[in-house]
Amino acid sequence: MMGCWILHEGLTIILVLSWLGVNLYLFIDTFRWYEEEESFHYTRAILGSTLAWARASALCLNFNCMLILLPVSRNLISFIRGTSICCRGPWRRQLDKNLKFHKLIAYGIAVNATIHIVAHLFNLERYHLSQTEEAGGLVAALSKLGNAPNETYLNPIRTFHTNTTTELLKTIAGITGLVISLALILIMTSSTEFIRQVSYELFWYTHHVFIIFFISLAIHGAGRIVRGQTPESLSLHNVTFCRDHYAEWQTATQCPVPQFSGKEPSAWKWVLSPVVLYACERIIRFWRFQQEVVITKVVSHPSGVLELHMKKRSFKMAPGQYILVQCPAISSLEWHPFTLTSAPQEDFFSVHIREAGDWTRALLKAFGAEGQAPKEPWSLPRLAVDGPFGAALTDVFHYPVSVCIAAGIGVTPFAALLKSIWYQCCDSQTQLKLSKVYFYWICRDARAFEWFADLLLSLETRMSEQGKTHFLSYHIFLTGWDENQAIHIALHWDENNDVITGKLSFPCLVGVFSCGPKALSKTLQRMCHLYSSADPRGVHFYYNEESF
């Protein structure tokens, strides 16, 4: 049991360290190669070690750009979750951290891009300085190559009076490098939590600049600015001897003028496969966009909450999953994630949408959820649905005891779960591993979620009728309320004040599931580590965070 605990909690660290290890290996190996490779000896004479810094960071940049699209390929992740290898256990829990890994890779891209840009700025300046009158010796001789017939150049800056910025923007590498840098800055800045909360639409549109980013990255090396000595020249021109006899290059037969060529571009080789894979992802989404979604019921709840019941051919879901919704009448490009609030046992799937931005405001207005007269089904706008996609909450049934904690709107993913629990409890043929569910809800204004409070009351009544009152224990904490609000919410408390493990036989696994603010998530994760027993016969808490 202790080995299982270590595997669960240590696998994330192992994966992160593996990613860092590959990055370090690629960087160090490439750095050493460019520092020692004979064909770049004359290039190093001008640029020094910044050549190796630029090339090593470029390779790591390619590696991370190869990975960045994989964690956001939702259909791929859903497929992997359904395979026999990843259907349960620690690997499945790692798939639920796909967005965290996506962000980690993005930081890796940002760091390597910064190193790459700074290194090339130094390279550009050294190319420029090597054309000054003060420059002499081997550096001056190398910089003058290309002026005479049958010579190839090494220094792309041909004279000291050349404006390096203008010259750089005349090249493919310079133009694409600028586009890549601007695209990366836009993507990173618009991905901050503040921007996503203030304007999700801005984040969504700006994030799709990644298309321009990858196109520019693929052709960035086509200009072949990084130049080294050709293999044919190396066979005739002995660098070890000729580097000290540069004055005799024109006359000595053993030292012909060295010839140079640009390095073949390789970025496209790194990103081609993931780009094709992501293109397939978009094709699948377009195919699902064409499938008909029938809206069977529209309910307008208080405080601007819209409940939609829908049907779609071959739609299969699990508790805790989410879908992407598009409304072409509002935007032909935007897809927004919403957690499913229906149970798999129901003959429809539903979402609850609360106004939280321009898109949701327009959607609520289109469906008559702002105090307008209910619309006829034929007059409702068309919706497209992609999914469902897996999420951490689907693992609730894999534990004997599950603790579910929600804050505010984070309560939505648990609606489907609680409904599914009730259906399975009522089915005498279903043997559940799950024997106890503790549900905690922290809410500032319960009026905004009256639909969920009604659901809790309904479930409590039904479970009481089934004689399973103690299966679900739920607690609601209002952080902003008055006495009049309190009477509308039933708080079902356990009479037993023992800790969670008080009624359990040892050993025990407790799944802790959360959806809410980051501060709450960090605290819960820390508590799970703190209160997990070091004894393999004790209680172990496994933390799962809902994110999409």
N, C-alpha and C positions, 0 to 999 in steps of 0.2 A: 504493500500500500504506500509506503514511504517512497518507493521507487516511482510509483505512478504520480505522486505529488510533485516530486522533483522534475519528472518529465513534463508535466503540465506547465509548471511555473518557469522551468528553465529553457523550454523550447524556444520561446520568443527571444530570450537573450542569445541563445545559440544561433538563431537565424540572423539576428542583427549583427552579431560578431562575425558570422560567416560573410555577410554582405560587406562589412568593413574590411575583413581579411582579403576578400577578392579585390576590393578597391586598392588596398595597400600593395598587394602583390602586383597588380597591373601597373600601378604608378611606379613602384621601385624598379620592377623589371624593365619597363620602358625607359625610365630615367637612365638606368645603367647602360642600356643598349645604345642610346643616343650619346652618352658620354664616352663610349668606348668604340662604337662602330667606325671603321676606317673610312667608309664612304662619306661620312660627315665630319671628317677631321678638319677640312678647310672651312666648313660652315661654322664649326666651333671656334675657329681662329678669329672670326668676326664677332660672333654672338656670345661666346662663352657658355655658361651653364644654363642660361635662359632658354636656349634651344631645347634642352632636355626637359625643363619645367613646362614649356609650352606643349611639347609632344606627349609627355606623360599625362598631363591633365586632360589633353584632348582624347586620349584613349579611355580614361575613366569617364569622361563626359559621354563618349559613345556607348560605353557599357551601361551607364545609368539611363540614358535615353532609350536603350533597348528594353529596360525593365519598366520604365515609368508607365507605360500603357497597360501592362498586364494586370495590375491590381484594380484597374477601373474597367476591365472587361467583364461585366457582370454576368453575361451568359456563360463565359468560360468558367468563372468561379462557381456558378450554380451547377454547371456540369461536373466539376471536380468534387463538389460537395456530395453529389449523388453517386459517386463511384464507391466501390467496396473498400478502397484503401482509406478514403477520407470521410466515410459516412459517419464515423464516430471517433472519439478519442482526441488526443491533443492536436493532431494535425487539423482537424475541423475547426478548432478554436482559433488556430492561426489564420484561417481564411476569413474569420470575422474581423480581423485586424487589417483588412486590405487597404482601407483608407489611411490608416496610420503609416503603413509601409509605403504607400503612394507619396505621402508627405515627406517621409524620411528620404526617399529617393530624390524627391524634388530638392531637398536641402543639399544632397550630394551633387546634383546638377549645378546648383547655384554656387557651391564652393569651388568646384572644378572649373566652371565657366569663369569665375573671378580670377582664379590662378592663370587660366589660359589667356585671358584678356590682358592682364598685367604683364605677363611674360612677353607677349607679342608687342606690347607698347615699348618695353625695353629693347626688344629685338629691332623694332623700327627705328628707334633712336640710335642704336649702335650701327645699323646700316647707314644711317644718315651721317653719323660722325666719322665713319670710315672713309667718307668722300671728302673730308676736309684736307686742306693743304698740310696741316700738321700730322695727318696720318701718314705713316711710313711703313717700311718693311713689308712683311708678308701680307698684312691687312690691306695696304694700299695696292699691292700687286693683284690681290684677289678681287678688289673692288673695281679695278680697271679692266678686268676680263670682260669680253663681249664688245669692246670698242673696235677691235680688229676683225677682219674677215675670218671665217671658219672658227670663231670662238663663241662659246656659250657663256652667259653671264651667271654669276653667283649672287651678286648684290642687286636686288630689284630697284634700289634707289640709285639712279645713274649719275646724278650730279649733286653737289652740296647745295645748290640753289633750288633744287626741287622742293616743292611744297609737299611734305610727306602726307598730310591729311588728304590733299587733293589727289595725290598719286594713289593713295590707298583706296579711295572711293572710285577709282577707275578700274579696280580689279574685282573679280568675282568674289575672292576671299574677303575683300574689304566691305563690299556692299552686303553680302550675305551675313558677314560677321556683325555688322551694324543691325541688320534686321533681326538676327537671332538674339542679340543683346536686348533690343527694345521689346521683342516679344516675351522674352523671359522676365523682364522687369514688370511688364503689364500682367502677366500670368501670376507672378508671385505676389505682387501688391494687391491685386484684386481677390486673392485667395485668403486674405486675412479674415479672421472671424468677424471683425467690425464691419468690413465691406459686405460679407455674406449676410449679416443680420440686417444691415441698413438697406441693401439693394441686392437681393439674390440674382435679379436679372442682369445686373452689371457684372457680377461674378460669372454667371453662366455664359454670357456673350464673350466676355474678355478671355475666358478660359479656352474658348475655341480658336483663339489665335495660335494654339498649338499646331494647327494644320500648317500655317505659314512657317512656324518654327521648324517643323520636321522637313518641309520642302527645302528651306534654306540650309538646314544642316546637311541634307543629302548632297547638295551641290557646292557646299562650302569649300571643299578641297579640290574642286575641278580646276581652279586657277593654278594649282601646284606651286604655291609660293615657297614652300619649304623645299629647298633644293640640295641635292647631294651629288657626289661624283658618280658618274655612270660606271657600271661594271667593266665595260670595254676600256674606259680610261684608266681604271684601277689596274688592269692587267698590263698596261704600258707605262703608266706613271706611278713609280714607287714613291708613295707618300713619305715614308720614313726617311728616304734619302733626299727627295726633291723639295721637301718643305724648307730645307736650309739652303737650297740653290735656286730660289725663285727668280733670281736675276738671269739665270741661264735657260729658262723655260723655252725661250724662242730659238735657242741655238743648240743646246745639248740634245743629242739623240736619245739619251737615257731618261730625259725629262721633257717629254712633249707637253704642250699646253693642256692642262686638265680640262675635261669636259663635264658639264653638269646638266642635270635634268630634275624636274619636279617629281616629288613623291606621289605615287598613285593614290587617289582619294579612296578612303575605306569606310567613311561614316555610313554610306548607304547600305553597305553590307551588314552593319550592325542593326540598323533600324528597319530593314526591309521586312523581315518576318513579323515583328510585332505590329508594324503598320498594316500589313496584309491581314493579320489576325483581327486588328481593331476595325478594319474595313468590313470584314465579315460580320463583326458585331453590329455595325451600323446597317448592314444589309438585312440582318435578322430583325432589327428594330423597324426598318422600313416595311418589311413583310408583315410584322405585327401591326404596324400602323394601318395597313390595308384591311385587317380583319375587323369585322363588325362588332361593336360593343353596344349592347342593348341596355338602356337605362330603364330599370323596372320601378324604381321608387326614388322620390326626392323628398327629404325631410329637412325643414328649416328649424334648427334649434335656437334657443335664446343665446344672446351674446355673439351673434354672427358665426354660428357653426352650421355647416352644410353637410348633411349625410346623404350619400349617393349609394343606391343599390344597383348593381350591374350584373350582366351575364355576358359570357363570351365562350365560344365553342372551345372545347378541350382545355379549359382553364382549371388547373389544379394548384392548390395552395397548401401551406402548412402554417400553423400559428406563429405569428411574429414576422412573417415575410412582408415585403413591401412591393409596390408597383410604381412604375413611372407613368405619369398621366400627361397627355397633351391635348389641348383644345385648339384646333386649327382656327376657330373663329377669333381667338385671342392672339395666338402666335403660332406660326407655322413651323417654328424651330424649337421652341422651349419645351422641355420635358421636366416635370417636377415630381420628386419622390413623395409618396404617401404610404403610411403603414396600413395594411389591411386590418379592418376591425371586425370582420366576420369570421366565423369558425369554418373549418373545412367541411363540417357536416351539413352546413346550410347550402341551399340550392342557388345561392347568389354570392357575390363578393361585394364588400362595401368599404368605403373610406369615409372618414370624418375630416372635413377641411375647415380650418379656421382662418379668418382673414389675417394675413401676416405680410402683406406686400401688394404691389401693383397687380401681379398676376392673379393671386387668390382673390383680391378685391373684385377684379373684372369677372372672375369665374362665379363668385357668389351673386353678382349682379345679373349675369347671364342666366342663372338658374333661379332667379327670383327669390333670393335669400335675404334681401334687405327690406323686408316689410312690404314687398310688392305682392300682387295677386299671384297665386300659384300658376305656373305655365302648363299648358297642355303638353303631353309627351312628344307630339309631333313637332312642337315649336322649340324644343330644347336643342342646344348646340351639340354637335357631334364630339365625342371623346375618343381618343386612341389610348390604348393601354399596352405597356410593355412589361413583361414579367409573368409571374412573380419571381422575386429574387430572395435568396436565403439571407438569414440574419441570425444573430447570436441567440435570440429568444427561442428559436426552434429546438434548442437543446434542453429546455426546461424539463421535458419528460424523461431525460436520461439520468436524473438524480433522484434518490429516495426523498430528499427534502429540497425544496427550492424557495429562495427568498427573493421576492420581486419588489423593487423599489423604483418609484416613479416620482418625477417632479414636474408640475405644470403640464404642459402639452405632451411631455414624455409619457403620460399615462396611455396614450393612444395605442402603442404596440401591445399593451396588456389586455385590451378588450377582446381580441381574437383568442388569446390564450385562455382567459377565464371562461369564455364561452365554450371553447373546446374541452376544457377540464370538466365542465358540467355535462356536456354530451357524453364524454367517456365514462364519467361516474355513473351516469344513468344506464349505460350499456353493460349488462351483466356479463356479456361475453368478452369484454375488454379487461385484460389483466395489466394494470398499471404498475410500473416500477415506482412511480411517484406516489408517496403516501401522505405528504403534507405540503401545503403551500402557505407561506406567509407573505402577505401583500401590504406594502406601505406606500401611501400616497401623500406627498407634500404638495399642497395647493394654496396659492395666494387668494384666489377668488373662485370658489366652487361654482358660482353661477355660470362661469364660462364653460364648465364641463358638466352641466346638469345631466346630459345624456349618459355620462359615465356613472354618475351617482345613481341614476335610475337603474343602470345595468347591474351595479353591485347589489342594490336592494332586491332586484329580481332574482339574481343568482342565490342570494342568501335564503330567500323564500323557497326556491326550488330545492336547494340542498337540504334545507330543514325538512321538507316534505319527503325527501329520499332517505332521511335518517343519517345524513353525512354532514352534520353541522360542523364537526371539528376538522373536516378535511381542508377547508379554506378559512384562514384567519386574516382579516384585513383591518387596517388601521388608517384613518384619514387624519392628517394634521393640517389645520388651516392656519396659515401665517398672516392672513388678513381677513377678519370676519367679525360679525356682530351676533348678538343673541338670536336675532330673527332668522339669520341664515342657518344657524346651528341646528334648529329643529327640523330642517329639511333633509338632514343627512344622518343616516343610521351608522353608528360606530359599533362594529361588532368586535368585542375584545375577548381574548382568551381569559377564562377565569384562572387558569394556571399561570402563575407568574414566573415559572422556571425558565431558564434559558432554552434556546432552541434544541439543545441536545438533551434536555431533561427527560424526554420520553423515548429516546432512541437507543437502540442497541448498538454497541460498538463493533467494528469500526463504521464510520458513516461519511458519506460525501454530501456536501451541501452546495448546490449551485446558487450563486448570487447573481441576479440579473438586474441591470440598471438602465434607465433612460432618463437623462436630464442634464443639468449643467456640468461642466468639466470639474468644477470644484467639488461637487458631490461625488462624481466618479472617482476622483483621486482619493478622496477620503475613504470611500467604500473599498477601493482596491487596497489601500494601506491597512484597513481594519481586517480584511480577509487574510492578509499575510500575518498580521499581528496575532489573531486569535485562532489560527489554524494550529492544531496540535503537532508537536514534534514527535509524539508517539504514533507509530503507524497504526495503532489500535484506536486512535482518537478521531476527533472530528476535523475534517479538512474542508475549508471554504474555497470554492473555485469561482473567481470573479469573471463575469461576462458583461461587456458593455454593448449596448445597442447603438449602432451608428450606421448611417447610410447617406 
